[in-house]
């Protein structure tokens, strides 16, 4: 009897194939790494703010990473404002690098004027433009996840300038890709409105596309609270939170 040659398959069809998972893209991996880092940052236990600043002053901080630098900037800007806080941040970081056993063990750890200024500016901008319901550092990080991206400076500076230009390490250099975000509006309050003839016919309602074009070209007929809200709304809708 040659009927058993199929090993007793008995008419069973082939096993259903499991759906293949699409390979993770580099962009997806990077997004996942950033999310995991932010979660780790939010789960980290923080000591008291005064104790933390005392450890900065006597060079005994337990860590010297990107999160630590952000916390230094966040604390001193909150307590002293930008004008007084900026030199305190610079002096504190310089002092720690020069005197800490932790940084002395790390070869090549030096103070970088432009990099430090960039992160202080971004922390200050986030403080001024983002609500923080909890009022603590973790709440600040949660509301500003973009700051956990250590490569954020590349949106504004080229690698050549920020990482390979010795002058940028010694004194603050201006961005060579695009300007840093600013809290200062581009229009003078109460100044004369420039005409819109090239953008908008008289009497016609201004749609969002024309409104944004006039905004970018500096031709809005007025610049008040309503106009600012509309700019924010249009740009967030078009580009999302990170880019908008």
C-alpha positions, 0 to 999 in steps of 0.5 A: 500500500503506497497510500501513506506516502504523505505521512498522514497529511490527510488532506490538510492544507499548508499552514497559514503564513504569518504576516511578515512584519515590515522591517523597521526603518532608520527613521522608526528606530531613531524615533523609538530610541528618542522615546525610550530615552525620554521615558528613562529621563522621566523615570530617573529620580532627581534630588532636591534642586538646592542640593543639585545646585550645591553639587554643581558648585562643589563639583560632586554631581553624580552625572554629567550628561545632556539631561544634567545640562538641561536641568542646570539651565532650567533651574538657573533660568527659572531662578534668575531669568535670562540676563542673570541666569546665562552667565551663572550657567556658563560659569557653573559649567566651566567651573565643573569641567575645570575642577570635577574629577568626573570630567578630568577622567574624560579626555577631551571634555572642554567648554563649548561656548556655542553649544552651551549657548544653543541649549540655554537658548532652547531651554529659555525658549521652551520655558517662555512658550510652553506651559508646565502644569506640574512646575517641576523639571520632569514636567518641563521635559514631558512638555518639551520632548524635543529637548531630549534630542541631543542632535537638535542643534543640527536643525540650526547649525551644520556639523562643520561649524558646531563640531569642527570649527575651533572658533565656535568652541571659543566664542558664540557663533551664529547659526549657519542653517537657520536662525534660532527661534525667537520670542521677539516679534518681527513687527513694530507695535503701532507702526504703519501697516504696509499695503497688501496689493500684491497679495490680496485684492481689497474687500476679499477675505484672506484665506490661510495660504494668502495670510501665511504668505503675507506673514512671511513677506512682512505684508500683514495689514495689522499685527496684534494678538489675533494675528499672532494666534492665527500664525501659530494655528496655521503653522502648527496645523501645517507642520505639526508641533516639532517643526511648526 
